[in-house]
Amino acid sequence: MTILLGTSGWQYKDWRDVLYPADRPQRLWLEEYARNFATVESNNAFYRLPSEENFAAWRDRTPEGFVMAVKASRYLTHIKRLRDPQEPVRRLMSHASGLGSRLGPVLLQLPPTLRADPGLLDTCLDCFPSGTRVAVEPRHDSWWTAEVRTVLERRGAALCWADRGSRPVTPLWRTADWGYLRLHEGRAEPWPRYGRRALRTWAERIADTWPETADVHVYCNNDPGGAAVHDAITFAREASAAGRTVSRAPSGRGSGR
């Protein structure tokens, strides 16, 4: 198993002196990030879909083997609410094709007010090109049914495991031969950090659920104050202690090396 470990986004000014050296200009932060991590979850497309040229520029600024997960546009998930998905999915994938080999999974984070509709989800997943990895993060409890699980399994889509408050807010279903975990907010001090025990528990859950051959993406989404970077460092140590291979992570403060 390889755990692909990163953060949700990289352009946070309060990460200066946490991940980015004080003298590193912001225009070079992606390059610095990619020296420290092998993957990132890009939230840009959720708010405003970057052009194919923007995605291609990110490809060119990152090393071979770097993986960028892409959060799907809110137009698809929050405005259309998965209805009529063909055009939004086509446009997303057309633009994201600029990443080339750097393109990782697409994340569908559903609005918390969207109730379960397995048929709608199935139609949406069917619009993605064959071979595309799609992770789905529902946020309404009505989605936790056998029918929804069957749709995810049939389409090879991963249920996005999610944590808030250092506890799971989704079932721990394994619906694909790869996994996806988002750590939104821990309970440790200072907020929104995670404690070592919580991160160790997540590493153990992953180790107990997926075989050695699986890829599992893990993204720390608790960016304020650099918490995501600190927690990624701790998670990497705990996962390694659990006997799992983890992609590169910073070793400490400042340059991350």
C-alpha positions in Angstrom: 0.0 0.0 0.0 1.1 3.5 -0.7 -0.5 6.3 1.3 -0.5 9.4 -0.9 -0.4 12.2 1.7 -0.9 15.9 1.2 -3.1 18.9 2.1 -6.2 20.5 0.6 -4.7 23.4 -1.2 -1.3 25.0 -0.9 -1.8 28.8 -1.2 -2.2 29.9 2.4 -0.3 33.0 3.6 -0.1 31.7 7.2 2.0 28.7 6.0 4.9 31.1 5.6 7.6 29.9 8.1 5.6 26.7 8.5 6.1 25.1 5.1 7.4 28.0 3.1 10.7 29.8 3.9 10.2 33.5 4.6 12.3 34.5 1.6 10.4 32.2 -0.9 8.1 34.3 -3.1 4.4 33.1 -3.3 4.7 32.5 -7.0 7.1 29.7 -6.2 5.1 28.1 -3.4 3.7 25.2 -5.6 7.3 24.2 -6.4 8.2 24.3 -2.7 5.1 22.4 -1.8 5.9 19.7 -4.4 9.4 19.3 -3.0 7.8 18.4 0.4 4.6 16.5 -0.7 3.9 14.1 -3.6 0.2 15.1 -3.8 -2.2 18.0 -3.3 -6.0 18.3 -3.4 -6.8 21.4 -5.5 -9.9 23.3 -4.4 -9.6 25.9 -7.1 -11.9 24.1 -9.5 -14.7 24.1 -6.9 -15.0 27.9 -6.9 -13.9 28.7 -10.4 -12.8 26.1 -12.9 -9.2 26.9 -14.0 -8.5 26.8 -17.7 -6.7 23.9 -19.4 -3.7 26.2 -19.6 -3.7 26.8 -15.9 -3.8 23.0 -15.2 -1.0 22.5 -17.7 1.1 25.2 -16.0 0.7 23.3 -12.7 1.7 20.2 -14.4 4.9 21.8 -15.7 5.7 23.3 -12.3 5.6 19.9 -10.5 7.9 16.9 -10.7 7.1 13.6 -12.5 5.0 11.4 -10.3 3.3 14.3 -8.5 -0.5 13.8 -8.2 -3.2 16.5 -8.1 -6.7 15.5 -6.9 -9.3 17.9 -8.2 -12.4 19.0 -6.3 -15.3 19.1 -8.8 -17.0 22.4 -9.5 -19.8 23.6 -7.2 -21.8 24.2 -10.4 -22.1 20.4 -10.7 -22.4 19.5 -7.0 -24.1 22.5 -5.4 -26.0 24.4 -8.1 -27.1 21.6 -10.4 -27.0 19.2 -7.5 -25.9 16.4 -9.8 -28.7 17.0 -12.3 -27.8 17.1 -16.0 -24.2 16.2 -15.3 -23.0 15.5 -18.8 -21.8 19.0 -19.7 -20.3 20.0 -16.3 -18.4 16.7 -16.1 -17.2 17.0 -19.7 -16.0 20.6 -19.2 -14.3 19.7 -15.9 -12.4 16.7 -17.4 -11.6 18.7 -20.6 -9.9 21.4 -18.5 -8.3 19.0 -16.0 -6.7 17.1 -18.9 -4.1 19.8 -18.9 -2.6 18.0 -15.9 -1.8 15.0 -18.0 -0.2 12.3 -15.9 -0.4 14.5 -12.8 -4.2 14.1 -12.7 -5.4 12.2 -9.7 -8.9 11.5 -8.4 -11.8 13.8 -8.8 -13.7 14.6 -5.6 -17.4 15.1 -5.6 -18.3 16.8 -2.3 -22.0 16.9 -2.1 -23.9 19.7 -0.3 -25.1 18.9 3.2 -28.7 19.6 2.1 -28.7 17.1 -0.8 -30.6 14.0 0.2 -29.7 10.6 -1.1 -30.6 9.9 -4.8 -28.7 6.8 -5.9 -30.0 7.0 -9.5 -28.8 10.6 -9.8 -25.3 9.6 -8.4 -25.1 6.6 -10.7 -25.9 8.8 -13.8 -23.3 11.4 -12.7 -20.6 8.7 -12.2 -21.4 7.2 -15.6 -20.4 10.6 -17.2 -16.8 10.3 -16.2 -14.3 8.9 -18.7 -13.4 5.3 -18.2 -10.5 4.9 -15.8 -11.2 8.2 -13.9 -11.0 7.8 -10.2 -13.9 9.5 -8.5 -14.3 9.9 -4.7 -17.7 10.9 -3.4 -18.2 12.8 -0.1 -21.9 12.9 0.8 -22.8 15.0 3.8 -26.4 14.0 4.5 -27.1 10.9 6.6 -29.7 9.6 4.1 -26.9 8.5 1.9 -25.8 5.7 4.2 -27.8 2.9 2.5 -26.9 -0.4 0.9 -28.2 0.9 -2.4 -25.8 3.8 -2.4 -23.0 1.6 -1.4 -23.8 -0.7 -4.4 -23.7 2.2 -6.8 -20.3 3.2 -5.6 -19.0 -0.3 -5.7 -20.4 -0.9 -9.2 -18.8 2.3 -10.5 -15.5 1.7 -8.8 -15.9 5.0 -6.9 -14.5 5.5 -3.5 -16.6 6.6 -0.6 -14.6 9.5 0.8 -14.0 8.9 4.4 -14.3 12.1 6.3 -13.4 13.2 9.9 -14.6 16.2 11.8 -13.9 16.7 15.5 -11.5 13.7 15.5 -14.3 11.3 14.7 -15.6 9.7 11.5 -18.7 11.5 10.0 -19.1 8.8 7.2 -19.3 5.0 7.3 -16.0 3.3 6.9 -17.0 1.5 3.7 -14.4 0.3 1.3 -16.2 0.6 -2.1 -13.2 0.6 -4.5 -9.7 -0.9 -4.7 -8.3 2.5 -3.7 -9.2 4.9 -0.9 -9.7 8.6 0.0 -9.7 10.3 3.4 -10.2 14.0 4.3 -9.3 15.3 7.7 -11.3 18.5 8.2 -10.9 19.5 11.8 -9.3 17.9 14.9 -10.0 18.4 18.6 -6.5 19.1 19.8 -4.9 22.5 20.7 -4.3 24.8 19.0 -7.5 24.6 16.9 -7.9 22.9 14.4 -5.0 20.5 15.1 -5.3 16.7 15.5 -3.9 14.8 18.4 -1.3 12.0 17.8 -3.7 9.3 19.0 -6.5 10.4 16.5 -4.0 10.3 13.6 -2.6 7.0 14.7 -6.2 5.6 14.7 -6.8 6.8 11.1 -3.5 5.2 10.0 -4.5 1.9 11.6 -8.0 2.0 10.0 -6.4 2.4 6.6 -3.9 -0.4 7.3 -6.7 -2.7 8.4 -9.0 -1.9 5.4 -6.8 -1.9 2.3 -4.2 -4.4 1.1 -0.6 -3.6 0.4 -1.4 -3.1 -3.3 -3.9 -0.3 -2.8 -3.4 3.5 -3.1 -5.0 5.6 -0.4 -5.2 9.4 -0.7 -5.1 11.3 2.6 -5.6 15.1 2.6 -5.4 17.3 5.7 -8.1 20.0 5.1 -7.5 21.9 8.4 -5.3 24.7 6.9 -5.5 27.5 9.5 -2.2 28.3 11.2 -0.5 25.6 9.2 -2.3 22.8 11.2 -2.6 20.7 8.0 1.2 20.7 7.5 1.9 19.8 11.2 -0.7 17.1 11.2 0.5 15.6 7.9 4.0 15.3 9.4 2.6 13.4 12.4 0.3 11.3 10.3 3.3 10.2 8.1 5.2 9.1 11.2 2.2 7.2 12.6 1.4 5.5 9.3 5.1 4.5 8.9 5.0 3.0 12.4 1.9 1.0 11.3 4.1 -0.5 8.6 2.6 1.4 5.6 4.5 3.1 2.9 3.8 6.9 2.8 4.7 9.4 0.1 7.1 12.1 1.0 6.2 14.6 3.7 8.1 17.4 5.4 10.4 16.5 8.3 10.0 19.7 10.2 9.6 23.5 10.3 10.6 26.0 7.7 11.8 24.5 4.4 10.2 21.1 5.3 13.5 19.3 4.8 
